[in-house]
Amino acid sequence: MMRYADLELSDRPESQYDDILSPPLVLLVTLLLSQGLSTAFPTIDDPSELREALGTGSNLLIARGVIFGIFPLWHA
């Protein structure tokens, strides 16, 4: 994927990522999918503890964004 991203970034700006989703859009779709799945399925954890740790659902989404964004950089 990194090689493909490098090839796409070397193209002209108007023809970059014209056949697939751009990486930030893939990250957004992944975050929204994980947020939706986590609210749709029951858990054995107490959700009130998670709310105390993160505050709101938007903070959880931001935390996931940071984690999902750093993970590829760690493995690069």
mmCIF file of the N, C-alpha and C atoms, coordinates in Angstrom:
data_MODEL
# 
_entry.id   MODEL 
# 
loop_
_atom_site.group_PDB 
_atom_site.id 
_atom_site.type_symbol 
_atom_site.label_atom_id 
_atom_site.label_alt_id 
_atom_site.label_comp_id 
_atom_site.label_asym_id 
_atom_site.label_entity_id 
_atom_site.label_seq_id 
_atom_site.pdbx_PDB_ins_code 
_atom_site.Cartn_x 
_atom_site.Cartn_y 
_atom_site.Cartn_z 
_atom_site.occupancy 
_atom_site.B_iso_or_equiv 
_atom_site.pdbx_formal_charge 
_atom_site.auth_seq_id 
_atom_site.auth_comp_id 
_atom_site.auth_asym_id 
_atom_site.auth_atom_id 
_atom_site.pdbx_PDB_model_num 
ATOM 1   N N  . MET A 1 1  ? 0.818   -1.195 0.000   1.00 0.00 ? 1  MET A N  1 
ATOM 2   C CA . MET A 1 1  ? 0.000   0.000  0.000   1.00 0.00 ? 1  MET A CA 1 
ATOM 3   C C  . MET A 1 1  ? 0.858   1.253  0.000   1.00 0.00 ? 1  MET A C  1 
ATOM 4   N N  . MET A 1 2  ? 1.974   1.196  0.723   1.00 0.00 ? 2  MET A N  1 
ATOM 5   C CA . MET A 1 2  ? 2.835   2.384  0.756   1.00 0.00 ? 2  MET A CA 1 
ATOM 6   C C  . MET A 1 2  ? 3.405   2.670  -0.635  1.00 0.00 ? 2  MET A C  1 
ATOM 7   N N  . ARG A 1 3  ? 3.798   1.611  -1.360  1.00 0.00 ? 3  ARG A N  1 
ATOM 8   C CA . ARG A 1 3  ? 4.307   1.803  -2.716  1.00 0.00 ? 3  ARG A CA 1 
ATOM 9   C C  . ARG A 1 3  ? 3.232   2.410  -3.614  1.00 0.00 ? 3  ARG A C  1 
ATOM 10  N N  . TYR A 1 4  ? 2.019   1.891  -3.484  1.00 0.00 ? 4  TYR A N  1 
ATOM 11  C CA . TYR A 1 4  ? 0.919   2.410  -4.295  1.00 0.00 ? 4  TYR A CA 1 
ATOM 12  C C  . TYR A 1 4  ? 0.637   3.877  -3.952  1.00 0.00 ? 4  TYR A C  1 
ATOM 13  N N  . ALA A 1 5  ? 0.649   4.199  -2.676  1.00 0.00 ? 5  ALA A N  1 
ATOM 14  C CA . ALA A 1 5  ? 0.423   5.592  -2.269  1.00 0.00 ? 5  ALA A CA 1 
ATOM 15  C C  . ALA A 1 5  ? 1.522   6.498  -2.810  1.00 0.00 ? 5  ALA A C  1 
ATOM 16  N N  . ASP A 1 6  ? 2.765   6.037  -2.787  1.00 0.00 ? 6  ASP A N  1 
ATOM 17  C CA . ASP A 1 6  ? 3.862   6.836  -3.343  1.00 0.00 ? 6  ASP A CA 1 
ATOM 18  C C  . ASP A 1 6  ? 3.675   7.059  -4.840  1.00 0.00 ? 6  ASP A C  1 
ATOM 19  N N  . LEU A 1 7  ? 3.230   6.025  -5.565  1.00 0.00 ? 7  LEU A N  1 
ATOM 20  C CA . LEU A 1 7  ? 2.983   6.175  -7.003  1.00 0.00 ? 7  LEU A CA 1 
ATOM 21  C C  . LEU A 1 7  ? 1.847   7.159  -7.267  1.00 0.00 ? 7  LEU A C  1 
ATOM 22  N N  . GLU A 1 8  ? 0.792   7.067  -6.484  1.00 0.00 ? 8  GLU A N  1 
ATOM 23  C CA . GLU A 1 8  ? -0.329  7.981  -6.672  1.00 0.00 ? 8  GLU A CA 1 
ATOM 24  C C  . GLU A 1 8  ? 0.063   9.421  -6.338  1.00 0.00 ? 8  GLU A C  1 
ATOM 25  N N  . LEU A 1 9  ? 0.880   9.610  -5.325  1.00 0.00 ? 9  LEU A N  1 
ATOM 26  C CA . LEU A 1 9  ? 1.286   10.968 -4.953  1.00 0.00 ? 9  LEU A CA 1 
ATOM 27  C C  . LEU A 1 9  ? 2.220   11.590 -5.986  1.00 0.00 ? 9  LEU A C  1 
ATOM 28  N N  . SER A 1 10 ? 2.874   10.762 -6.800  1.00 0.00 ? 10 SER A N  1 
ATOM 29  C CA . SER A 1 10 ? 3.749   11.304 -7.837  1.00 0.00 ? 10 SER A CA 1 
ATOM 30  C C  . SER A 1 10 ? 2.967   11.722 -9.078  1.00 0.00 ? 10 SER A C  1 
ATOM 31  N N  . ASP A 1 11 ? 1.680   11.355 -9.168  1.00 0.00 ? 11 ASP A N  1 
ATOM 32  C CA . ASP A 1 11 ? 0.832   11.774 -10.292 1.00 0.00 ? 11 ASP A CA 1 
ATOM 33  C C  . ASP A 1 11 ? 0.455   13.244 -10.162 1.00 0.00 ? 11 ASP A C  1 
ATOM 34  N N  . ARG A 1 12 ? -0.143  13.753 -11.235 1.00 0.00 ? 12 ARG A N  1 
ATOM 35  C CA . ARG A 1 12 ? -0.666  15.118 -11.185 1.00 0.00 ? 12 ARG A CA 1 
ATOM 36  C C  . ARG A 1 12 ? -1.784  15.182 -10.147 1.00 0.00 ? 12 ARG A C  1 
ATOM 37  N N  . PRO A 1 13 ? -1.947  16.300 -9.456  1.00 0.00 ? 13 PRO A N  1 
ATOM 38  C CA . PRO A 1 13 ? -2.965  16.388 -8.387  1.00 0.00 ? 13 PRO A CA 1 
ATOM 39  C C  . PRO A 1 13 ? -4.381  16.036 -8.840  1.00 0.00 ? 13 PRO A C  1 
ATOM 40  N N  . GLU A 1 14 ? -4.751  16.389 -10.065 1.00 0.00 ? 14 GLU A N  1 
ATOM 41  C CA . GLU A 1 14 ? -6.115  16.097 -10.504 1.00 0.00 ? 14 GLU A CA 1 
ATOM 42  C C  . GLU A 1 14 ? -6.336  14.622 -10.850 1.00 0.00 ? 14 GLU A C  1 
ATOM 43  N N  . SER A 1 15 ? -5.264  13.840 -10.980 1.00 0.00 ? 15 SER A N  1 
ATOM 44  C CA . SER A 1 15 ? -5.425  12.415 -11.301 1.00 0.00 ? 15 SER A CA 1 
ATOM 45  C C  . SER A 1 15 ? -4.997  11.498 -10.150 1.00 0.00 ? 15 SER A C  1 
ATOM 46  N N  . GLN A 1 16 ? -4.751  12.068 -8.992  1.00 0.00 ? 16 GLN A N  1 
ATOM 47  C CA . GLN A 1 16 ? -4.382  11.246 -7.840  1.00 0.00 ? 16 GLN A CA 1 
ATOM 48  C C  . GLN A 1 16 ? -5.613  10.543 -7.285  1.00 0.00 ? 16 GLN A C  1 
ATOM 49  N N  . TYR A 1 17 ? -5.461  9.284  -6.983  1.00 0.00 ? 17 TYR A N  1 
ATOM 50  C CA . TYR A 1 17 ? -6.501  8.476  -6.336  1.00 0.00 ? 17 TYR A CA 1 
ATOM 51  C C  . TYR A 1 17 ? -7.829  8.552  -7.083  1.00 0.00 ? 17 TYR A C  1 
ATOM 52  N N  . ASP A 1 18 ? -7.771  8.524  -8.406  1.00 0.00 ? 18 ASP A N  1 
ATOM 53  C CA . ASP A 1 18 ? -9.016  8.597  -9.160  1.00 0.00 ? 18 ASP A CA 1 
ATOM 54  C C  . ASP A 1 18 ? -9.710  7.243  -9.276  1.00 0.00 ? 18 ASP A C  1 
ATOM 55  N N  . ASP A 1 19 ? -8.995  6.154  -9.019  1.00 0.00 ? 19 ASP A N  1 
ATOM 56  C CA . ASP A 1 19 ? -9.616  4.834  -9.143  1.00 0.00 ? 19 ASP A CA 1 
ATOM 57  C C  . ASP A 1 19 ? -9.935  4.190  -7.796  1.00 0.00 ? 19 ASP A C  1 
ATOM 58  N N  . ILE A 1 20 ? -9.471  4.768  -6.698  1.00 0.00 ? 20 ILE A N  1 
ATOM 59  C CA . ILE A 1 20 ? -9.774  4.249  -5.356  1.00 0.00 ? 20 ILE A CA 1 
ATOM 60  C C  . ILE A 1 20 ? -10.042 5.412  -4.410  1.00 0.00 ? 20 ILE A C  1 
ATOM 61  N N  . LEU A 1 21 ? -10.398 5.099  -3.184  1.00 0.00 ? 21 LEU A N  1 
ATOM 62  C CA . LEU A 1 21 ? -10.597 6.130  -2.164  1.00 0.00 ? 21 LEU A CA 1 
ATOM 63  C C  . LEU A 1 21 ? -9.253  6.650  -1.681  1.00 0.00 ? 21 LEU A C  1 
ATOM 64  N N  . SER A 1 22 ? -9.197  7.914  -1.346  1.00 0.00 ? 22 SER A N  1 
ATOM 65  C CA . SER A 1 22 ? -7.963  8.485  -0.810  1.00 0.00 ? 22 SER A CA 1 
ATOM 66  C C  . SER A 1 22 ? -7.732  7.960  0.611   1.00 0.00 ? 22 SER A C  1 
ATOM 67  N N  . PRO A 1 23 ? -6.490  7.903  1.059   1.00 0.00 ? 23 PRO A N  1 
ATOM 68  C CA . PRO A 1 23 ? -6.202  7.380  2.402   1.00 0.00 ? 23 PRO A CA 1 
ATOM 69  C C  . PRO A 1 23 ? -6.945  8.078  3.538   1.00 0.00 ? 23 PRO A C  1 
ATOM 70  N N  . PRO A 1 24 ? -7.074  9.415  3.552   1.00 0.00 ? 24 PRO A N  1 
ATOM 71  C CA . PRO A 1 24 ? -7.855  10.021 4.643   1.00 0.00 ? 24 PRO A CA 1 
ATOM 72  C C  . PRO A 1 24 ? -9.319  9.597  4.621   1.00 0.00 ? 24 PRO A C  1 
ATOM 73  N N  . LEU A 1 25 ? -9.879  9.403  3.439   1.00 0.00 ? 25 LEU A N  1 
ATOM 74  C CA . LEU A 1 25 ? -11.264 8.962  3.346   1.00 0.00 ? 25 LEU A CA 1 
ATOM 75  C C  . LEU A 1 25 ? -11.415 7.520  3.834   1.00 0.00 ? 25 LEU A C  1 
ATOM 76  N N  . VAL A 1 26 ? -10.443 6.670  3.540   1.00 0.00 ? 26 VAL A N  1 
ATOM 77  C CA . VAL A 1 26 ? -10.462 5.293  4.045   1.00 0.00 ? 26 VAL A CA 1 
ATOM 78  C C  . VAL A 1 26 ? -10.386 5.299  5.566   1.00 0.00 ? 26 VAL A C  1 
ATOM 79  N N  . LEU A 1 27 ? -9.547  6.158  6.136   1.00 0.00 ? 27 LEU A N  1 
ATOM 80  C CA . LEU A 1 27 ? -9.452  6.276  7.589   1.00 0.00 ? 27 LEU A CA 1 
ATOM 81  C C  . LEU A 1 27 ? -10.788 6.717  8.179   1.00 0.00 ? 27 LEU A C  1 
ATOM 82  N N  . LEU A 1 28 ? -11.442 7.691  7.559   1.00 0.00 ? 28 LEU A N  1 
ATOM 83  C CA . LEU A 1 28 ? -12.733 8.165  8.047   1.00 0.00 ? 28 LEU A CA 1 
ATOM 84  C C  . LEU A 1 28 ? -13.788 7.062  7.982   1.00 0.00 ? 28 LEU A C  1 
ATOM 85  N N  . VAL A 1 29 ? -13.843 6.337  6.878   1.00 0.00 ? 29 VAL A N  1 
ATOM 86  C CA . VAL A 1 29 ? -14.812 5.247  6.738   1.00 0.00 ? 29 VAL A CA 1 
ATOM 87  C C  . VAL A 1 29 ? -14.540 4.167  7.780   1.00 0.00 ? 29 VAL A C  1 
ATOM 88  N N  . THR A 1 30 ? -13.274 3.839  8.000   1.00 0.00 ? 30 THR A N  1 
ATOM 89  C CA . THR A 1 30 ? -12.914 2.833  8.994   1.00 0.00 ? 30 THR A CA 1 
ATOM 90  C C  . THR A 1 30 ? -13.319 3.275  10.397  1.00 0.00 ? 30 THR A C  1 
ATOM 91  N N  . LEU A 1 31 ? -13.088 4.533  10.724  1.00 0.00 ? 31 LEU A N  1 
ATOM 92  C CA . LEU A 1 31 ? -13.470 5.043  12.038  1.00 0.00 ? 31 LEU A CA 1 
ATOM 93  C C  . LEU A 1 31 ? -14.978 5.021  12.239  1.00 0.00 ? 31 LEU A C  1 
ATOM 94  N N  . LEU A 1 32 ? -15.709 5.439  11.235  1.00 0.00 ? 32 LEU A N  1 
ATOM 95  C CA . LEU A 1 32 ? -17.164 5.434  11.358  1.00 0.00 ? 32 LEU A CA 1 
ATOM 96  C C  . LEU A 1 32 ? -17.710 4.016  11.443  1.00 0.00 ? 32 LEU A C  1 
ATOM 97  N N  . LEU A 1 33 ? -17.110 3.095  10.708  1.00 0.00 ? 33 LEU A N  1 
ATOM 98  C CA . LEU A 1 33 ? -17.529 1.699  10.777  1.00 0.00 ? 33 LEU A CA 1 
ATOM 99  C C  . LEU A 1 33 ? -17.250 1.108  12.151  1.00 0.00 ? 33 LEU A C  1 
ATOM 100 N N  . SER A 1 34 ? -16.072 1.376  12.700  1.00 0.00 ? 34 SER A N  1 
ATOM 101 C CA . SER A 1 34 ? -15.755 0.844  14.028  1.00 0.00 ? 34 SER A CA 1 
ATOM 102 C C  . SER A 1 34 ? -16.628 1.482  15.102  1.00 0.00 ? 34 SER A C  1 
ATOM 103 N N  . GLN A 1 35 ? -16.945 2.760  14.954  1.00 0.00 ? 35 GLN A N  1 
ATOM 104 C CA . GLN A 1 35 ? -17.828 3.437  15.912  1.00 0.00 ? 35 GLN A CA 1 
ATOM 105 C C  . GLN A 1 35 ? -19.234 2.842  15.845  1.00 0.00 ? 35 GLN A C  1 
ATOM 106 N N  . GLY A 1 36 ? -19.706 2.594  14.638  1.00 0.00 ? 36 GLY A N  1 
ATOM 107 C CA . GLY A 1 36 ? -21.030 2.012  14.482  1.00 0.00 ? 36 GLY A CA 1 
ATOM 108 C C  . GLY A 1 36 ? -21.115 0.596  15.012  1.00 0.00 ? 36 GLY A C  1 
ATOM 109 N N  . LEU A 1 37 ? -20.084 -0.203 14.750  1.00 0.00 ? 37 LEU A N  1 
ATOM 110 C CA . LEU A 1 37 ? -20.075 -1.579 15.244  1.00 0.00 ? 37 LEU A CA 1 
ATOM 111 C C  . LEU A 1 37 ? -19.984 -1.636 16.760  1.00 0.00 ? 37 LEU A C  1 
ATOM 112 N N  . SER A 1 38 ? -19.227 -0.734 17.343  1.00 0.00 ? 38 SER A N  1 
ATOM 113 C CA . SER A 1 38 ? -19.088 -0.758 18.797  1.00 0.00 ? 38 SER A CA 1 
ATOM 114 C C  . SER A 1 38 ? -20.383 -0.367 19.501  1.00 0.00 ? 38 SER A C  1 
ATOM 115 N N  . THR A 1 39 ? -21.191 0.470  18.871  1.00 0.00 ? 39 THR A N  1 
ATOM 116 C CA . THR A 1 39 ? -22.462 0.826  19.490  1.00 0.00 ? 39 THR A CA 1 
ATOM 117 C C  . THR A 1 39 ? -23.561 -0.184 19.164  1.00 0.00 ? 39 THR A C  1 
ATOM 118 N N  . ALA A 1 40 ? -23.395 -0.941 18.081  1.00 0.00 ? 40 ALA A N  1 
ATOM 119 C CA . ALA A 1 40 ? -24.432 -1.889 17.677  1.00 0.00 ? 40 ALA A CA 1 
ATOM 120 C C  . ALA A 1 40 ? -24.386 -3.195 18.461  1.00 0.00 ? 40 ALA A C  1 
ATOM 121 N N  . PHE A 1 41 ? -23.189 -3.620 18.847  1.00 0.00 ? 41 PHE A N  1 
ATOM 122 C CA . PHE A 1 41 ? -23.056 -4.903 19.520  1.00 0.00 ? 41 PHE A CA 1 
ATOM 123 C C  . PHE A 1 41 ? -22.909 -4.722 21.029  1.00 0.00 ? 41 PHE A C  1 
ATOM 124 N N  . PRO A 1 42 ? -23.533 -5.590 21.800  1.00 0.00 ? 42 PRO A N  1 
ATOM 125 C CA . PRO A 1 42 ? -23.384 -5.491 23.259  1.00 0.00 ? 42 PRO A CA 1 
ATOM 126 C C  . PRO A 1 42 ? -21.971 -5.895 23.694  1.00 0.00 ? 42 PRO A C  1 
ATOM 127 N N  . THR A 1 43 ? -21.538 -5.329 24.806  1.00 0.00 ? 43 THR A N  1 
ATOM 128 C CA . THR A 1 43 ? -20.214 -5.657 25.332  1.00 0.00 ? 43 THR A CA 1 
ATOM 129 C C  . THR A 1 43 ? -20.357 -6.178 26.752  1.00 0.00 ? 43 THR A C  1 
ATOM 130 N N  . ILE A 1 44 ? -19.297 -6.833 27.215  1.00 0.00 ? 44 ILE A N  1 
ATOM 131 C CA . ILE A 1 44 ? -19.293 -7.294 28.598  1.00 0.00 ? 44 ILE A CA 1 
ATOM 132 C C  . ILE A 1 44 ? -18.728 -6.226 29.522  1.00 0.00 ? 44 ILE A C  1 
ATOM 133 N N  . ASP A 1 45 ? -18.107 -5.194 28.929  1.00 0.00 ? 45 ASP A N  1 
ATOM 134 C CA . ASP A 1 45 ? -17.562 -4.093 29.725  1.00 0.00 ? 45 ASP A CA 1 
ATOM 135 C C  . ASP A 1 45 ? -18.681 -3.147 30.133  1.00 0.00 ? 45 ASP A C  1 
ATOM 136 N N  . ASP A 1 46 ? -18.449 -2.453 31.204  1.00 0.00 ? 46 ASP A N  1 
ATOM 137 C CA . ASP A 1 46 ? -19.415 -1.468 31.678  1.00 0.00 ? 46 ASP A CA 1 
ATOM 138 C C  . ASP A 1 46 ? -19.235 -0.176 30.872  1.00 0.00 ? 46 ASP A C  1 
ATOM 139 N N  . PRO A 1 47 ? -20.234 0.224  30.081  1.00 0.00 ? 47 PRO A N  1 
ATOM 140 C CA . PRO A 1 47 ? -20.070 1.427  29.264  1.00 0.00 ? 47 PRO A CA 1 
ATOM 141 C C  . PRO A 1 47 ? -19.909 2.702  30.076  1.00 0.00 ? 47 PRO A C  1 
ATOM 142 N N  . SER A 1 48 ? -20.376 2.715  31.312  1.00 0.00 ? 48 SER A N  1 
ATOM 143 C CA . SER A 1 48 ? -20.217 3.926  32.118  1.00 0.00 ? 48 SER A CA 1 
ATOM 144 C C  . SER A 1 48 ? -18.748 4.160  32.469  1.00 0.00 ? 48 SER A C  1 
ATOM 145 N N  . GLU A 1 49 ? -17.965 3.090  32.602  1.00 0.00 ? 49 GLU A N  1 
ATOM 146 C CA . GLU A 1 49 ? -16.531 3.258  32.869  1.00 0.00 ? 49 GLU A CA 1 
ATOM 147 C C  . GLU A 1 49 ? -15.834 3.884  31.670  1.00 0.00 ? 49 GLU A C  1 
ATOM 148 N N  . LEU A 1 50 ? -16.234 3.473  30.476  1.00 0.00 ? 50 LEU A N  1 
ATOM 149 C CA . LEU A 1 50 ? -15.648 4.045  29.269  1.00 0.00 ? 50 LEU A CA 1 
ATOM 150 C C  . LEU A 1 50 ? -16.019 5.515  29.136  1.00 0.00 ? 50 LEU A C  1 
ATOM 151 N N  . ARG A 1 51 ? -17.258 5.847  29.457  1.00 0.00 ? 51 ARG A N  1 
ATOM 152 C CA . ARG A 1 51 ? -17.679 7.258  29.389  1.00 0.00 ? 51 ARG A CA 1 
ATOM 153 C C  . ARG A 1 51 ? -16.914 8.106  30.393  1.00 0.00 ? 51 ARG A C  1 
ATOM 154 N N  . GLU A 1 52 ? -16.624 7.540  31.562  1.00 0.00 ? 52 GLU A N  1 
ATOM 155 C CA . GLU A 1 52 ? -15.850 8.290  32.556  1.00 0.00 ? 52 GLU A CA 1 
ATOM 156 C C  . GLU A 1 52 ? -14.433 8.532  32.062  1.00 0.00 ? 52 GLU A C  1 
ATOM 157 N N  . ALA A 1 53 ? -13.853 7.541  31.376  1.00 0.00 ? 53 ALA A N  1 
ATOM 158 C CA . ALA A 1 53 ? -12.472 7.672  30.908  1.00 0.00 ? 53 ALA A CA 1 
ATOM 159 C C  . ALA A 1 53 ? -12.358 8.632  29.727  1.00 0.00 ? 53 ALA A C  1 
ATOM 160 N N  . LEU A 1 54 ? -13.318 8.590  28.807  1.00 0.00 ? 54 LEU A N  1 
ATOM 161 C CA . LEU A 1 54 ? -13.209 9.384  27.588  1.00 0.00 ? 54 LEU A CA 1 
ATOM 162 C C  . LEU A 1 54 ? -14.160 10.569 27.529  1.00 0.00 ? 54 LEU A C  1 
ATOM 163 N N  . GLY A 1 55 ? -15.154 10.600 28.374  1.00 0.00 ? 55 GLY A N  1 
ATOM 164 C CA . GLY A 1 55 ? -16.087 11.718 28.376  1.00 0.00 ? 55 GLY A CA 1 
ATOM 165 C C  . GLY A 1 55 ? -17.279 11.479 27.492  1.00 0.00 ? 55 GLY A C  1 
ATOM 166 N N  . THR A 1 56 ? -17.134 11.639 26.183  1.00 0.00 ? 56 THR A N  1 
ATOM 167 C CA . THR A 1 56 ? -18.256 11.498 25.259  1.00 0.00 ? 56 THR A CA 1 
ATOM 168 C C  . THR A 1 56 ? -17.893 10.561 24.118  1.00 0.00 ? 56 THR A C  1 
ATOM 169 N N  . GLY A 1 57 ? -18.886 10.285 23.283  1.00 0.00 ? 57 GLY A N  1 
ATOM 170 C CA . GLY A 1 57 ? -18.642 9.447  22.114  1.00 0.00 ? 57 GLY A CA 1 
ATOM 171 C C  . GLY A 1 57 ? -17.720 10.107 21.110  1.00 0.00 ? 57 GLY A C  1 
ATOM 172 N N  . SER A 1 58 ? -17.770 11.433 21.042  1.00 0.00 ? 58 SER A N  1 
ATOM 173 C CA . SER A 1 58 ? -16.865 12.127 20.108  1.00 0.00 ? 58 SER A CA 1 
ATOM 174 C C  . SER A 1 58 ? -15.414 12.006 20.562  1.00 0.00 ? 58 SER A C  1 
ATOM 175 N N  . ASN A 1 59 ? -15.168 11.997 21.868  1.00 0.00 ? 59 ASN A N  1 
ATOM 176 C CA . ASN A 1 59 ? -13.799 11.781 22.349  1.00 0.00 ? 59 ASN A CA 1 
ATOM 177 C C  . ASN A 1 59 ? -13.318 10.383 22.011  1.00 0.00 ? 59 ASN A C  1 
ATOM 178 N N  . LEU A 1 60 ? -14.217 9.396  22.060  1.00 0.00 ? 60 LEU A N  1 
ATOM 179 C CA . LEU A 1 60 ? -13.864 8.036  21.662  1.00 0.00 ? 60 LEU A CA 1 
ATOM 180 C C  . LEU A 1 60 ? -13.510 8.000  20.178  1.00 0.00 ? 60 LEU A C  1 
ATOM 181 N N  . LEU A 1 61 ? -14.261 8.724  19.362  1.00 0.00 ? 61 LEU A N  1 
ATOM 182 C CA . LEU A 1 61 ? -13.968 8.783  17.933  1.00 0.00 ? 61 LEU A CA 1 
ATOM 183 C C  . LEU A 1 61 ? -12.620 9.445  17.675  1.00 0.00 ? 61 LEU A C  1 
ATOM 184 N N  . ILE A 1 62 ? -12.310 10.484 18.400  1.00 0.00 ? 62 ILE A N  1 
ATOM 185 C CA . ILE A 1 62 ? -11.009 11.147 18.259  1.00 0.00 ? 62 ILE A CA 1 
ATOM 186 C C  . ILE A 1 62 ? -9.887  10.219 18.707  1.00 0.00 ? 62 ILE A C  1 
ATOM 187 N N  . ALA A 1 63 ? -10.085 9.510  19.815  1.00 0.00 ? 63 ALA A N  1 
ATOM 188 C CA . ALA A 1 63 ? -9.073  8.567  20.289  1.00 0.00 ? 63 ALA A CA 1 
ATOM 189 C C  . ALA A 1 63 ? -8.836  7.464  19.263  1.00 0.00 ? 63 ALA A C  1 
ATOM 190 N N  . ARG A 1 64 ? -9.908  6.953  18.670  1.00 0.00 ? 64 ARG A N  1 
ATOM 191 C CA . ARG A 1 64 ? -9.746  5.941  17.616  1.00 0.00 ? 64 ARG A CA 1 
ATOM 192 C C  . ARG A 1 64 ? -9.004  6.515  16.420  1.00 0.00 ? 64 ARG A C  1 
ATOM 193 N N  . GLY A 1 65 ? -9.297  7.746  16.061  1.00 0.00 ? 65 GLY A N  1 
ATOM 194 C CA . GLY A 1 65 ? -8.601  8.385  14.945  1.00 0.00 ? 65 GLY A CA 1 
ATOM 195 C C  . GLY A 1 65 ? -7.115  8.493  15.181  1.00 0.00 ? 65 GLY A C  1 
ATOM 196 N N  . VAL A 1 66 ? -6.745  8.856  16.394  1.00 0.00 ? 66 VAL A N  1 
ATOM 197 C CA . VAL A 1 66 ? -5.320  8.947  16.731  1.00 0.00 ? 66 VAL A CA 1 
ATOM 198 C C  . VAL A 1 66 ? -4.673  7.566  16.686  1.00 0.00 ? 66 VAL A C  1 
ATOM 199 N N  . ILE A 1 67 ? -5.334  6.583  17.267  1.00 0.00 ? 67 ILE A N  1 
ATOM 200 C CA . ILE A 1 67 ? -4.780  5.230  17.287  1.00 0.00 ? 67 ILE A CA 1 
ATOM 201 C C  . ILE A 1 67 ? -4.675  4.661  15.878  1.00 0.00 ? 67 ILE A C  1 
ATOM 202 N N  . PHE A 1 68 ? -5.749  4.795  15.080  1.00 0.00 ? 68 PHE A N  1 
ATOM 203 C CA . PHE A 1 68 ? -5.738  4.261  13.719  1.00 0.00 ? 68 PHE A CA 1 
ATOM 204 C C  . PHE A 1 68 ? -4.760  5.037  12.847  1.00 0.00 ? 68 PHE A C  1 
ATOM 205 N N  . GLY A 1 69 ? -4.536  6.309  13.121  1.00 0.00 ? 69 GLY A N  1 
ATOM 206 C CA . GLY A 1 69 ? -3.599  7.100  12.332  1.00 0.00 ? 69 GLY A CA 1 
ATOM 207 C C  . GLY A 1 69 ? -2.149  6.830  12.675  1.00 0.00 ? 69 GLY A C  1 
ATOM 208 N N  . ILE A 1 70 ? -1.877  6.519  13.935  1.00 0.00 ? 70 ILE A N  1 
ATOM 209 C CA . ILE A 1 70 ? -0.499  6.261  14.360  1.00 0.00 ? 70 ILE A CA 1 
ATOM 210 C C  . ILE A 1 70 ? -0.069  4.847  14.022  1.00 0.00 ? 70 ILE A C  1 
ATOM 211 N N  . PHE A 1 71 ? -1.010  3.908  14.048  1.00 0.00 ? 71 PHE A N  1 
ATOM 212 C CA . PHE A 1 71 ? -0.674  2.498  13.798  1.00 0.00 ? 71 PHE A CA 1 
ATOM 213 C C  . PHE A 1 71 ? 0.063   2.285  12.468  1.00 0.00 ? 71 PHE A C  1 
ATOM 214 N N  . PRO A 1 72 ? -0.387  2.850  11.334  1.00 0.00 ? 72 PRO A N  1 
ATOM 215 C CA . PRO A 1 72 ? 0.366   2.654  10.081  1.00 0.00 ? 72 PRO A CA 1 
ATOM 216 C C  . PRO A 1 72 ? 1.747   3.298  10.112  1.00 0.00 ? 72 PRO A C  1 
ATOM 217 N N  . LEU A 1 73 ? 1.867   4.410  10.821  1.00 0.00 ? 73 LEU A N  1 
ATOM 218 C CA . LEU A 1 73 ? 3.186   5.064  10.914  1.00 0.00 ? 73 LEU A CA 1 
ATOM 219 C C  . LEU A 1 73 ? 4.161   4.217  11.724  1.00 0.00 ? 73 LEU A C  1 
ATOM 220 N N  . TRP A 1 74 ? 3.644   3.524  12.714  1.00 0.00 ? 74 TRP A N  1 
ATOM 221 C CA . TRP A 1 74 ? 4.483   2.676  13.560  1.00 0.00 ? 74 TRP A CA 1 
ATOM 222 C C  . TRP A 1 74 ? 5.029   1.485  12.775  1.00 0.00 ? 74 TRP A C  1 
ATOM 223 N N  . HIS A 1 75 ? 4.229   0.978  11.811  1.00 0.00 ? 75 HIS A N  1 
ATOM 224 C CA . HIS A 1 75 ? 4.630   -0.182 11.035  1.00 0.00 ? 75 HIS A CA 1 
ATOM 225 C C  . HIS A 1 75 ? 5.279   0.201  9.699   1.00 0.00 ? 75 HIS A C  1 
ATOM 226 N N  . ALA A 1 76 ? 5.487   1.458  9.457   1.00 0.00 ? 76 ALA A N  1 
ATOM 227 C CA . ALA A 1 76 ? 6.084   1.882  8.170   1.00 0.00 ? 76 ALA A CA 1 
ATOM 228 C C  . ALA A 1 76 ? 7.564   1.631  8.123   1.00 0.00 ? 76 ALA A C  1 
# 
